[in-house]
């Protein structure tokens, strides 16, 4: 029996036809991957199913009965829950309080014991392993996601929609999530998994629907396809895996870290050098000093011990603006916090960080013609899906937001690029474009520090690799000296002898 049947769904946002006559069916008790590039209408379709958007045309059937879903309360009444890409939790409340809020047990009077018993039963049944009395602010991203899933289960959801659930998870957290989802399926739940990651699709799903430019272009059982075919269906052309040609690095030192202490708990300081014409990749599980390294280099966190030099100039006392004038281009790991203003237009966001550049500002006046010309060239180069340069960047998908930021930061001829989690939330076509751009910059003689939680990305692009563990460098070596499995051991604390910066 079909758990979900959506027929002829049309949804327009102004001139943009986000969903163009989509038919989408999900069988009872299956994990169904809704696959597609950024901005193709996947989230829009599921937001319609959850009652956040209303379709312009089309019908919805849940368990064979026609459904009118005006809002999320209607969706929950039909047994539909949704875990959004950006979590909707109250940081200062406990896990239990976040789960039960708005759905408390006990009638007129709250019965905390009854609430806790119900949530504990869900935790034990599905193996969530979470402390109900811990405040959400203290939880990792993976644990916060578990709270969101528990919220949907507590509200009685039998159909669970997850929107890009692995975009901000570590590899270990992804595996834990998949275990939970498989257990949910075993328990009778139906799961829709929105993603653009092919390896996850092949590993997790029973069936797949591919959307391209607002239309369904491909449907199949997962067992009947492979990653190559899915990539072609997603992008509309064959997609290549970009791998750098490894060579001897002979350029001058562009970035130097000398005896920098990344974390107070670290026993050792960190020394790294990035040369002109090379990519130094930073591997490691998130939380082992990557964020501190990023923040100290760009100037968002004070260096308490050691020194950082860009082109031989000490920068510890310089502002972010002064460092950018030295030729720093910056792709942050948290684009919402450090790279964009959601309510600003795409053109206005293209100006951020470059307000003082003469090409954009003369005698206190912004040259919007030059700004719009450059922004237009970059969004076209990165094939960014948008309604126009005046559209608010917050209205774009996460991947398209990243494309705007990447275009801005690489268009100013940076001598050194600090690139943190550059493809987080990007689809396969955009990843290919970003990786090719990084290698082009390298060939132009730029120095690039690549921080990534994706080990395959680090191994494909880097000339040298440094592994961070608990704020220290556990290994530093030329790419190719160690296997993926050996690097994985360095990520868990094993030391490699004789590594030099």
Secondary structure by P-SEA (a helix, b strand, c coil): cccbbbcbbbbbccccccccbbbbbbcccccccccccccccaaaaaaaaaccccccccccccccbbbbbccaaaaaaabbbbbcccccccccccaaaaaacccccccccccaaaaaaaaaaaaaaaccccccccccccccaaaaaaaaaaaaaaacccbbbbccccccccaaaaaaaaaaaaaaaaabbbbbbbcccaaaaaacccbbbbbcccccccccccccccaaaaaaaaccbbbbbcccbbbbbcccccbbbccccccccccbbbbbbbcccbbbbbbccccccaaaaaaaaacccccccccccccccccccccaaaaaaacccccccccccccccccccaaaaaacccccccccccccccaaaaaaaaaaaaaaaacccccccccccccccaaaaaaaaaaaaacccccccccccccccccaaaaaaaaaaaaaaaaabbbbbbbcccaaaaaacccbbbbbcccccccccccccccaaaaaaaaabbbbccccc
